[in-house]
Amino acid sequence: MLMRRKLLSAARRFAAGIDVSAREVRLVIASRKRRGAHPVRVEWIGAAPLPAGAMSGVHIVERALVTEALASLCARWPRQLPMRGMPFSMAVPGDAASISLSAMTATRSRSDRKAASSCEIGEGEPFLFDLAGQLCGHDAGEARAGASHPLLQSRVEAAAAAHIALASVECEPLAALRALVHTGEHTRTAVQRYGAIWAGYGGVFGWRIADRLVEAAIRFPGGEHPDLDAALRLLAGGEGLHAALVGGDVALLERIGLTLADIGERLGCSAAPFECAPFGCRPGALTDLEGWKHGAAYAVAFGLALREVTQ
């Protein structure tokens, strides 16, 4: 068994993504073969509920409760491979950076637009972070990590108390965007233009993707749109969209009166929820796990793990 674990570790790169929300902690473990252009697969997903009082919005109030939830998730991992040495990435709300990411099309210079439009999403991530920092009055390093930010500090401390050393942190919207784009590129055929929608505590974010480029971005509230309907219709653009993927808190959207069908109507295309199931290590591998039916909520955690296994 020990030899099998060593061979598995040598053949595949494993990584984990952690998403701490107001009500639960989510964990996604993904892997990819180390050599060659092989697909990413999801090995395991799980969620641990947070007791009342653990969080106040996005702020950790009782660190010990978050640490306990993280530790319980790690204990549930089937341990086909030891977690020691596995890179962990955690999401941070990062409202300032998020606002900049969503508002970049309205505020950047003409040369900035040209630079952004000429790079693909994966290549453009450093540019997006640098731009976020500039618009917020911070340098790029602070936009990436926010080392002194209390939201980040509390999460790093909670992870450390659960014996988790974080390899990276990232703002939620960008992690969600990576997950949605990966799904759009690898599970759909002949879809050239599609929408990526993510709903979280900070609002609703949307991106129009064409040929792996972000053509437009919206955020509500916080953008220049009078309401969410107007923002979604603007996101559709004049040429329309072929499909849309929705991740995050779908229940939040429903509470404000937007079902998937409503989102599709505003965008002029069909809308489907994000799911981890298509990336399972084998058909049906995730359907026995608790929470797999709420796959849209795992977009951020998957995007975080995806970043680590594809680097």
N, C-alpha and C positions, 0 to 999 in steps of 0.2 A: 504493500500500500504506500509506503514512504517513497519507494522508487517511482511509482506511478505519479505521485504528487510532484516529484521533482521533474519528471519528464513533461507533465502538463504545464508546469510553471515555465520550463524552458521553451516550450513550443508556442505558448500563448502569452500575451500581455494582458493582465487583469487590472481593472481600475474600478473605483467606487465613487458614486456621486451622492451627496447628502443634501437634502432640501428640508429646512426647518420652517414649517408654516405655523400659522396661529393655532392650529388644532392637532397637528401630528408631525412626526418626523418621518421622512421617506428616504429609502436607500435603494439604489440601483447598482448592481454589479454587472459590468460588461467585460467582454474580452475580444481579442483579435489575434490572429496568428501573427507572429513577429516578422515573418518574411513574406514578401509578396503582397499583392493588392487583394486581400481577402476581406470578406464582409465582417462587420461588427456583429456580435451576437450578445444577447442579454442572458446572463447566467441566472440571475435571481433578482426579485423585487420584493420589497416589504415595507410596511408602515407600522409605526408605533404611536398610539394616541397620546396626546399630552393632557394631563389633568387641568381642570379649571385653575387659573391663577398662575400657570407656568409662563404664559405669554401675555403681553399687553400689546395687541397689534403685532408688529414685527419685532418688538423688543422683548428680549428674554428677561423675565422677572425672577424666576426661580431656576437658576442654572442647574441645580442638582437634579431637577425633574427632567430637563432636556438631556443631561448626561445619562440618566437612567434609561431614557427611551433609546438613546444611541447604543448603549451597552446591550440592551435587550435585542435590538436588531442584529448586532454583531453576533450575539449568542445564537440567533436563529439561522444564521448562514450555515448551510450544510457542511461547510468546511471540506469540500473536495480539494480545496487549496487553502493553506493557512493565510490569514490576513496580514501577517507580518511581512512588510516590504511592499504591500499593495498600495499604490498611490490613491489617496482620498482627495476629493475636491468638494468644496462646500459653497453653497450659494449665499450671497449677501444681498439684501434688498437694494441698497445703494441708490436711493431715490434720485440723488443729484446726477449720478452717472446715467441712470435710466432716462431721466428727462432729456439729457443731452443726446443720447442715442436716438430717441424718438423724434427729437426736434432738429436733428442735424440737417435735414434737407432744407429747412427754412432759414438757417443761420450761417451755414458755411459759405465761404467765398467761392467765386467761380472756379479758381484753380483747385480748391478742395473738392468741388463736385467732380471735376474731371479726374482727379486722382482716385476718388472713391468709385466712380462709375467704371473705371478701367480694371478693377481688381475683383476677383471672386470673393465670396463670403469668407472662406477660410484664409485667403491671403490678406483680406482687408481687416481682420480683427484687430491687429495692432493699430491700424489707422483709426478705427472706431474708438478704441480706448484713448488714444492720444487726443482725438477730437473732443471726447467727453471731458477729459481733464481741462482742456483749453477753455471750453465753454463754461465750466464750473469754477474757473479760477484756480485750478490745481494742476500740478504737473502730472505727466503720464503715469509715473510710478504710483502716485497717490490714487489716481483714478483706477488703476488696476487692483491695487491691494487695499488702499485706505487703511494703512497700518495703524493709524491713531483713531480710527472711527470706532465708536462704542458698539455699533451693530456688529462689526467684524470682530472686535476684541472679545465680546461675550460669546460669540460662536466658536472662536478658536479655543477659548478657555473651556467651554463645555465639551468640545471634542477631545481636548487634551486630558480632561478628567476621565474620559471614557477610553483612554489609552490609544487615541487616534491622533497621529501627527499629520496635519493637512499638507498636501503637496501644492495646493493652489486654491484660490477663491475666485469667484466670478459673480458679476451681477446677474440676477435672475433672468431679466429679459433676453440677454445675449445667450445664456445657456439654453433657454427655451427656443430661441430662434435656431440655434444649431441643431437641436433635436428635430424641430419641424422641417427644416431644410433637408436633413438627412433622410427623414421619412419621405418627403416629397421627391427626392432624387432616387431613392432605392426601392420604394414600394409602389410607385405609380409609373405607368407607361404613357409615353407620348403626351405628357403634360408640360407645356412650355411655359405657361404663365399661371401662377397659383398664389393664393393668399395664405399667409401664416398668421394666426391669431393666438394670442396668449392673454389670459386673464389672471390677475393676481391681486394681492392686497393693495398695490399701488395703482391699480386701474387696468385698462385694456390696452394692449399694444398690438399693432398690426403691421405687417410688411407685405409688399408686393414683390414677388420673386419672378425673375425671368432669366433663363440661362445662367442660373446661379448668381445673379446679381440682384441686389436690393434696389429696386427702381423707386420705391416710395415707402415712407414709414409714417405711422400715426400713433398717437396716444390720447386716450380719454379717461378721466379728465386730465387737464394739463396742457393740451395742445391748443390749436387755434380754431377748433371746431365747436359749433354751438351745441351739438349733441352727438351721441354715439352713432346714430343713424347716418348723419351727415358725414362723419369720419369714415365709416365703412363704405359709403357710396363713393367718396373721393378715392379711397384705396383701390376700388375696382378699376378706376381709370377708364379712359375712352375706349380702349381695345377690349376691355372685359377680362375676366379670369376663367380658366378652365376648371379649377377646383380650389378648395380651401381646406386647410387643416387647422383644427382648434385644439389648443392645449391649455392646461392650467385648471382653474376653478370654474368648471362648466356650470356647477350649481349656482355660482355667483351670477353668471350671465342669465340663467333662468330666473333668478330672483328679481332681476331688473327687467324681465320680460323678453329676453332674447334666447330663443331655442336655437338649436343648430339649423333648423329649417329657416328661421328668421334671418340668421346670419347669411345663409345661402341666398336668400331673397335679396338682401341688401347688396351682396357682392355679385349677384347675377350668375351664380354657379352652385354646384352641390357642395355642402360642407360636411366634413367627417371629423370625428374626434381623433386625437393622437392616441396611439396604442403602442405598448412595448411588445405585445404578443407576436407581431410579424418577425421580430428579431430574436425570438426564443431559440435556445440552443438546439431544439428539435421541435417538430410540430406538436402543439399542445403542452409544451414544457412549462408554460407560465400559468395555464388555466387552473392548475390545482393550488396556486398560491393565493393567499388572502389578498384582496385588493386589486386583482388583475382586471376586474371589470371597470375599475375607475382609472383606467390607463392614462387618461388625459392629465390627471394630476401629477404623473411621473415625468412630464416633459422636461422640467428643470433638472431633476436628478439624472435622467438619461443623458441630457446634454452635457452635464458635468463629467460623467463617466466617459462619454464619447470623446470629449476633448483629451482626456488622459490616454486613452488607448490608441488614438490616431496620431499622437505627436511623434 
